[in-house]
Amino acid sequence: MTPVIFHTATTLNGFLADDADSLDWLFATPGADEAESDFSTFLETVGVLVMGSTTYNWVVEHEDLLSHPDRWTDIYGDRPTWVFTSRDLPRIEGADVRFVQGEVAPHWAGIRDAAGDRAVWIVGGGDLAGQFADADLLTEIRVSIAPATLPSGRPLLPRRIGPDRLRLEGMTRAGQFAELRYSVRPA
């Protein structure tokens, strides 16, 4: 089975971003560079990226990709990327980005085939990861917990996934972050 991994960072109280979709809380966290040090090892295992429209739009704006499309490759390489969206989004010149609509299941065969023998990385957001869990496609959650809280924002995983489906497989410390790895069993 193709691994489908939701790998993300969250605040201590479970938010991916604030109400304005900002990650300033994450970048202000001491030790963020140390927490990212193992990221390249993870990225080597990834064949396909999947993200929602809010995540894609944030990356495009944050990295100024319309003016500097080469930065996409610097970050993600030449991996094909599926963006689930219901709105028109800008295309990044030279990037293999595929805009799709609807539920994840009808797109799964194409995503799986493009990944080959590598993993699918759900870059964000939490609702999209939840849709993969609903379709029994999510196999792992890797979450780095930052020493920060927000009064509100975008929730980590706005779904009920009970303890009968989650198994703690490992935990590590990276600077001020605690990374937890859970396998996800089918419903």
Phi, psi and omega per residue, in radians:
M1 nan 2.450 3.124
T2 -1.253 2.166 3.089
P3 -1.153 2.338 3.064
V4 -2.114 1.937 -2.962
I5 -2.047 2.170 2.981
F6 -1.631 1.825 -3.084
H7 -1.999 2.016 -3.016
T8 -2.688 3.091 3.027
A9 -2.090 2.623 -3.113
T10 -2.492 2.778 2.998
T11 -1.300 2.912 3.117
L12 -0.998 -0.563 -3.137
N13 -1.745 0.342 2.889
G14 1.529 0.552 3.083
F15 -1.994 2.383 3.096
L16 -1.427 -0.604 -3.094
A17 -2.653 2.871 3.097
D18 -1.421 -3.054 -3.083
D19 -1.113 -0.372 3.126
A20 -1.718 0.263 -3.120
D21 1.089 0.463 3.134
S22 -1.550 2.524 3.047
L23 -1.924 0.372 -3.131
D24 -0.957 -0.632 3.126
W25 -1.037 -0.620 -3.115
L26 -1.265 -0.816 -3.093
F27 -1.234 -0.359 3.118
A28 -1.481 -0.128 -3.089
T29 -1.321 2.140 3.079
P30 -1.041 2.407 3.117
G31 1.552 0.114 -3.133
A32 -1.062 -0.652 3.117
D33 -1.111 -0.718 3.115
E34 -1.115 -0.678 3.133
A35 -1.153 -0.514 3.136
E36 -1.457 -0.152 -3.006
S37 -1.057 -0.550 -3.124
D38 -1.594 0.003 -3.054
F39 -1.098 -0.681 -3.113
S40 -1.095 -0.599 3.082
T41 -1.106 -0.766 3.085
F42 -1.083 -0.812 -3.066
L43 -1.056 -0.530 3.098
E44 -1.095 -0.411 -3.123
T45 -1.540 -0.097 -3.011
V46 -1.675 2.309 3.080
G47 -1.843 -0.469 -3.075
V48 -2.463 2.502 3.017
L49 -1.866 2.523 3.046
V50 -2.318 2.331 3.102
M51 -2.623 2.771 3.042
G52 -1.490 3.006 -3.059
S53 -1.169 -0.600 3.139
T54 -1.178 -0.741 3.102
T55 -1.114 -0.827 3.135
Y56 -1.026 -0.832 -3.127
N57 -1.071 -0.703 3.118
W58 -1.090 -0.792 -3.139
V59 -1.087 -0.788 -3.134
V60 -1.013 -0.809 -3.110
E61 -1.279 -0.809 -3.075
H62 -1.082 -0.671 -3.110
E63 -1.659 0.024 -3.127
D64 0.900 0.878 -3.018
L65 -1.272 -0.399 3.101
L66 -1.215 -0.577 3.078
S67 -1.519 -0.473 -3.090
H68 -2.316 1.219 -3.070
P69 -1.092 -0.389 3.127
D70 -1.116 -0.381 3.123
R71 -1.121 -0.485 3.105
W72 -0.999 -0.856 -3.138
T73 -1.147 -0.626 3.096
D74 -1.054 -0.623 -3.095
I75 -1.502 -0.910 -2.949
Y76 -1.941 -0.081 -3.080
G77 1.273 -2.674 -3.113
D78 -1.788 0.393 -3.117
R79 -1.146 2.399 3.035
P80 -1.130 2.531 -3.086
T81 -2.268 2.221 3.032
W82 -1.726 2.240 3.075
V83 -2.021 2.021 3.100
F84 -1.491 2.102 -3.045
T85 -2.652 2.725 3.015
S86 -2.055 0.218 -3.128
R87 -2.343 2.858 3.094
D88 -1.333 2.307 3.129
L89 -2.216 2.681 3.131
P90 -1.225 2.551 3.079
R91 -1.613 2.525 3.099
I92 -1.706 2.111 -3.108
E93 -0.994 2.216 3.077
G94 1.496 -0.159 -3.131
A95 -1.610 2.470 3.110
D96 -1.503 1.356 -3.115
V97 -1.927 2.244 -3.106
R98 -2.048 1.999 3.138
F99 -1.527 2.210 -3.128
V100 -2.321 2.806 3.137
Q101 -2.197 2.799 3.017
G102 1.609 -2.827 -3.094
E103 -1.284 2.804 -3.074
V104 -1.307 -0.600 -3.034
A105 -0.955 -0.793 -3.139
P106 -1.123 -0.342 -3.130
H107 -1.701 -0.097 -3.000
W108 -1.066 -0.764 -3.085
A109 -1.024 -0.765 3.127
G110 -1.150 -0.710 3.125
I111 -1.132 -0.849 -3.134
R112 -1.045 -0.812 -3.109
D113 -1.116 -0.700 3.133
A114 -1.168 -0.542 3.138
A115 -1.234 -0.463 -3.109
G116 1.078 -2.216 -3.126
D117 -1.656 0.287 -3.137
R118 -1.916 3.078 -3.079
A119 -1.504 2.815 2.973
V120 -1.793 2.202 3.125
W121 -1.821 2.039 2.989
I122 -1.467 1.836 -3.069
V123 -1.262 -0.661 3.131
G124 2.845 2.857 0.038
G125 -1.740 -2.975 -3.070
G126 -1.100 -0.665 3.132
D127 -1.145 -0.689 3.107
L128 -1.124 -0.741 3.066
A129 -1.035 -0.691 3.084
G130 -1.091 -0.645 3.097
Q131 -1.138 -0.660 3.054
F132 -1.146 -0.664 3.084
A133 -1.135 -0.750 3.118
D134 -1.028 -0.602 -3.123
A135 -1.536 0.128 -3.115
D136 1.028 0.626 3.119
L137 -1.898 -0.375 -3.131
L138 -1.283 2.180 -3.100
T139 -1.919 -0.358 -3.085
E140 -2.670 2.523 3.012
I141 -2.115 2.172 3.029
R142 -2.064 1.998 -3.080
V143 -2.212 2.198 3.059
S144 -1.681 2.110 -3.087
I145 -1.692 2.138 -3.101
A146 -1.652 2.651 3.106
P147 -1.401 1.167 3.137
A148 -2.645 2.656 3.025
T149 -2.265 2.735 3.061
L150 -2.261 2.578 3.127
P151 -1.233 -0.413 3.107
S152 -2.920 3.033 3.134
G153 2.701 -2.724 -3.136
R154 -1.508 2.061 -3.079
P155 -1.222 2.611 -3.141
L156 -0.957 -0.980 -3.116
L157 -2.555 1.634 -3.082
P158 -1.348 1.068 -3.141
R159 -2.548 2.796 2.976
R160 -1.676 1.963 3.031
I161 -2.192 1.871 -3.000
G162 -1.308 2.932 -3.127
P163 -1.133 -0.293 3.080
D164 -1.248 -0.287 -3.128
R165 -1.834 -0.261 -3.070
L166 -1.942 2.348 3.092
R167 -2.303 2.173 3.113
L168 -1.199 2.115 -3.111
E169 -1.839 -0.373 -3.131
G170 -3.141 2.816 3.079
M171 -2.620 2.494 3.124
T172 -2.439 2.804 3.067
R173 -1.941 2.327 3.071
A174 -2.349 1.750 -3.063
G175 1.067 -2.204 3.141
Q176 -1.531 0.051 -3.091
F177 -1.762 2.553 2.966
A178 -1.986 2.116 3.103
E179 -1.751 2.222 3.097
L180 -1.953 2.386 3.086
R181 -2.064 2.123 3.108
Y182 -2.071 2.353 2.919
S183 -1.456 2.626 -3.115
V184 -2.068 2.108 3.115
R185 -1.538 2.652 3.068
P186 -1.080 2.700 3.132
A187 -1.198 nan nan
